[in-house]
Amino acid sequence: MRKQILTDNETKAFLIKTFQCSRQAVWQALTFQRNSDQARRIRHLALQRGGKLTDGYTPECETSYEEGEKTMIQRFGSRVKIVAHRETGNVSVFVDDRLKENYENLDVCSLMQLQSEVEQMAAVL
């Protein structure tokens, strides 16, 4: 993953209206595809409205998708895993197949933070 600003759809709609531009222009600005004056202003306002700048972090894990259950499973070594329910945003952390933590409606920024924490936890187990 490369550097980008993560924000909710409400903020993206606000940026489109504020700058009278297309959804694609906002996407290009938030993913640093463009570096025009307008793109820089879009990024600045997105951050002011709560957007989160990612640094390109990609977790070291094995990821699989269960289409029937609509889940994403990320395994951090043999003992730790994250199960994310794609429809609800609910995320569970398991250690040795036992539920350790459960989160409801986790947004992308929070999931990325959790992945980083779980990766560190798995490294010391």
Secondary structure, 3 states (H helix, E strand, C coil): CCCEEECCHHHHHHHHHHHCCCHHHHHHHHCCCCCCHHHHHHHHHHHHCCCEEECCCCCCCEEEEECCCCEEEEEECCCEEEEEECCCCCEEEEECCEEEEEECCCCHHHHHHHHHHHHHHHHHC
